[in-house]
Amino acid sequence: MKDLLSRIQSLVVGKSEPPRPEDFSSKGEYIWARTIYRRFPPGLNEPASNVRSENGDLVELWSWANGENGIGLLKPGYKFLSQQESEHEYQGLYQNAPVKWLSDLTPVFSAPNQFLVSVKESNGCIYSVNLSMGKAFLVAGSLSSYLTFVFHCLQSTDSHIELDPESYVGYEVDAAKDAGLHAYYPLRKNSETIISHVLD
């Protein structure tokens, strides 16, 4: 997990020193380097203190960076939640949910269409959940697997370009295949949701 976070960090954090004009053979090359430098922050958010989770991967993630205020988007359309943001979402949505299965979830990312990518503490699996739509999809078997998917998304040259919804799904499906995420729900084409099974 630490190696994976280090590789993600290398993609989202720029060099500590800004580029200097004298280091480039042309003004155009310097302007391009300066543009790229400004696109990425100089460092990660401070780690969270006293991470409250039984999930070792989640402890390592928030001990690496506490949300993404200082690191920009890890993935287009998604937001890496701080521990405090996660607790706020949990208290509002899951803590007193009528379905007990939901009270074991810890939100980690907010996703498009009001989904929350969440870790299930009891088994470590990753689910994408939207309570207003009554949908919860199994996405990955572990947070480490999901972050491998995020890493593959970041490696794409299009990772910082806004995509239309159809292209976006195709882009994510390709990254999921590269990461070996066979549980990623667009790949399974499974219309049944976890919540419908729990409610039966």
C-alpha positions as CSV (number, residue, x, y, z in Angstrom):
1,M,0.0,0.0,0.0
2,K,2.8,2.5,0.9
3,D,4.5,1.8,-2.5
4,L,1.2,2.4,-4.3
5,L,0.6,5.7,-2.5
6,S,4.1,6.7,-3.3
7,R,3.5,6.1,-7.0
8,I,0.2,8.0,-6.8
9,Q,2.1,10.9,-5.1
10,S,4.6,11.0,-7.9
11,L,1.8,11.6,-10.4
12,V,-0.2,14.2,-8.4
13,V,2.6,16.3,-6.8
14,G,4.9,18.5,-8.8
15,K,8.6,19.2,-8.3
16,S,9.4,21.2,-5.2
17,E,11.4,23.8,-7.1
18,P,9.7,26.0,-9.8
19,P,11.2,25.8,-13.2
20,R,13.8,28.6,-14.1
21,P,14.0,30.2,-17.6
22,E,17.8,29.6,-17.8
23,D,17.2,25.8,-17.6
24,F,15.4,25.7,-21.0
25,S,16.5,26.2,-24.5
26,S,13.4,28.2,-25.6
27,K,10.9,30.5,-24.0
28,G,8.1,28.1,-25.2
29,E,9.6,25.2,-23.3
30,Y,9.9,27.3,-20.2
31,I,6.3,28.5,-20.4
32,W,5.1,24.8,-20.9
33,A,7.2,23.6,-17.9
34,R,5.9,26.5,-15.7
35,T,2.3,25.7,-16.8
36,I,2.7,22.0,-15.8
37,Y,4.4,23.0,-12.5
38,R,1.5,25.3,-11.6
39,R,-1.0,22.5,-12.4
40,F,0.3,20.4,-9.5
41,P,0.7,21.4,-5.9
42,P,4.1,21.4,-4.1
43,G,3.1,18.8,-1.6
44,L,0.4,16.6,0.0
45,N,-2.1,17.6,2.6
46,E,-1.0,17.0,6.1
47,P,-1.7,13.4,7.3
48,A,-4.8,12.9,9.5
49,S,-4.1,12.4,13.2
50,N,-5.7,9.5,15.2
51,V,-7.3,7.7,12.2
52,R,-10.3,5.8,13.6
53,S,-10.6,2.7,11.5
54,E,-10.0,-1.0,11.8
55,N,-9.1,-1.1,8.1
56,G,-5.3,-0.9,7.8
57,D,-5.4,0.4,4.2
58,L,-7.7,3.3,5.2
59,V,-5.4,4.1,8.1
60,E,-2.4,4.3,5.7
61,L,-4.4,6.4,3.2
62,W,-5.4,9.1,5.7
63,S,-1.9,8.9,7.3
64,W,-0.6,9.7,3.8
65,A,-2.9,12.7,3.1
66,N,-6.0,13.9,4.9
67,G,-8.3,14.5,1.9
68,E,-7.3,16.4,-1.2
69,N,-7.4,20.2,-0.4
70,G,-3.7,20.3,-1.1
71,I,-3.3,17.6,-3.8
72,G,-5.9,18.4,-6.4
73,L,-8.3,15.8,-7.8
74,L,-6.9,12.3,-7.7
75,K,-9.4,11.3,-10.3
76,P,-11.7,13.5,-12.6
77,G,-15.1,13.9,-11.1
78,Y,-14.1,12.4,-7.8
79,K,-13.1,14.0,-4.5
80,F,-10.8,12.2,-1.9
81,L,-12.5,13.0,1.4
82,S,-10.7,14.0,4.5
83,Q,-11.3,12.0,7.7
84,Q,-13.6,14.9,8.9
85,E,-15.5,15.0,5.7
86,S,-16.0,11.3,5.8
87,E,-17.3,11.4,9.3
88,H,-19.8,14.1,8.3
89,E,-21.0,12.1,5.4
90,Y,-21.3,8.9,7.6
91,Q,-23.3,10.7,10.3
92,G,-25.7,12.2,7.7
93,L,-26.2,9.0,5.7
94,Y,-25.1,5.8,7.2
95,Q,-24.9,6.0,11.0
96,N,-28.7,5.8,11.6
97,A,-29.7,4.2,8.4
98,P,-32.6,1.8,8.6
99,V,-30.6,-0.9,6.9
100,K,-27.9,-2.1,9.3
101,W,-25.6,-3.1,6.4
102,L,-25.0,0.6,5.7
103,S,-23.8,1.5,9.2
104,D,-20.6,-0.4,8.5
105,L,-19.5,1.8,5.6
106,T,-16.8,4.5,5.7
107,P,-17.0,7.0,2.8
108,V,-13.6,7.7,1.2
109,F,-14.4,9.4,-2.2
110,S,-17.4,11.4,-3.4
111,A,-18.1,10.4,-6.9
112,P,-20.3,11.6,-9.9
113,N,-24.1,11.5,-9.6
114,Q,-24.0,11.7,-5.8
115,F,-22.4,8.3,-5.2
116,L,-20.0,7.8,-2.3
117,V,-17.1,5.3,-2.7
118,S,-17.0,3.6,0.7
119,V,-15.0,1.0,2.5
120,K,-17.1,-1.7,4.3
121,E,-15.2,-2.1,7.6
122,S,-16.3,-5.7,8.2
123,N,-14.8,-7.1,5.0
124,G,-12.7,-4.3,3.5
125,C,-14.6,-4.3,0.2
126,I,-15.3,-1.1,-1.7
127,Y,-18.8,-0.1,-2.6
128,S,-20.2,2.8,-4.6
129,V,-23.4,3.9,-2.9
130,N,-26.2,6.4,-3.7
131,L,-29.0,6.2,-1.2
132,S,-31.3,8.6,-3.0
133,M,-31.2,6.2,-6.0
134,G,-31.2,3.1,-3.7
135,K,-28.1,1.7,-5.4
136,A,-24.9,0.2,-4.0
137,F,-22.4,-1.5,-6.3
138,L,-19.5,-3.7,-5.4
139,V,-16.5,-1.9,-7.0
140,A,-13.4,-3.6,-5.6
141,G,-12.3,-6.3,-3.1
142,S,-10.1,-3.9,-1.2
143,L,-9.0,-0.3,-0.9
144,S,-5.6,-1.2,-2.3
145,S,-7.3,-2.6,-5.4
146,Y,-9.4,0.5,-5.8
147,L,-6.4,2.8,-5.5
148,T,-4.6,0.7,-8.1
149,F,-7.5,1.7,-10.3
150,V,-7.1,5.3,-9.4
151,F,-3.4,5.1,-10.2
152,H,-4.2,3.7,-13.7
153,C,-6.7,6.6,-14.2
154,L,-4.0,9.1,-13.3
155,Q,-1.6,7.5,-15.7
156,S,-3.9,8.3,-18.6
157,T,-3.0,11.4,-20.6
158,D,-6.6,12.4,-20.4
159,S,-6.8,12.3,-16.6
160,H,-7.2,16.1,-16.2
161,I,-9.5,16.6,-19.1
162,E,-13.3,17.0,-18.6
163,L,-15.0,14.1,-20.5
164,D,-18.6,13.7,-21.6
165,P,-20.4,11.0,-19.6
166,E,-20.1,8.3,-22.3
167,S,-16.4,8.8,-22.8
168,Y,-15.9,9.0,-19.0
169,V,-17.4,5.5,-18.5
170,G,-15.3,4.1,-21.3
171,Y,-12.2,5.7,-19.8
172,E,-13.0,4.3,-16.3
173,V,-13.7,0.8,-17.8
174,D,-10.3,0.8,-19.5
175,A,-8.5,1.8,-16.3
176,A,-10.5,-0.9,-14.3
177,K,-9.3,-3.5,-16.8
178,D,-5.7,-2.3,-16.5
179,A,-6.0,-2.5,-12.7
180,G,-7.6,-6.0,-12.8
181,L,-10.7,-4.7,-11.2
182,H,-13.1,-7.4,-12.4
183,A,-15.7,-6.4,-9.7
184,Y,-16.0,-2.9,-11.2
185,Y,-19.7,-2.6,-11.9
186,P,-19.7,-1.4,-15.5
187,L,-17.6,-4.4,-16.4
188,R,-20.1,-6.8,-14.7
189,K,-23.2,-5.3,-16.4
190,N,-25.1,-6.3,-13.3
191,S,-28.3,-4.3,-12.9
192,E,-29.0,-5.8,-9.4
193,T,-27.7,-3.7,-6.5
194,I,-26.4,-4.6,-3.1
195,I,-29.2,-2.6,-1.4
196,S,-31.9,-4.6,-3.2
197,H,-30.4,-7.8,-1.8
198,V,-30.2,-6.4,1.7
199,L,-33.8,-5.2,1.7
200,D,-35.2,-8.6,0.6
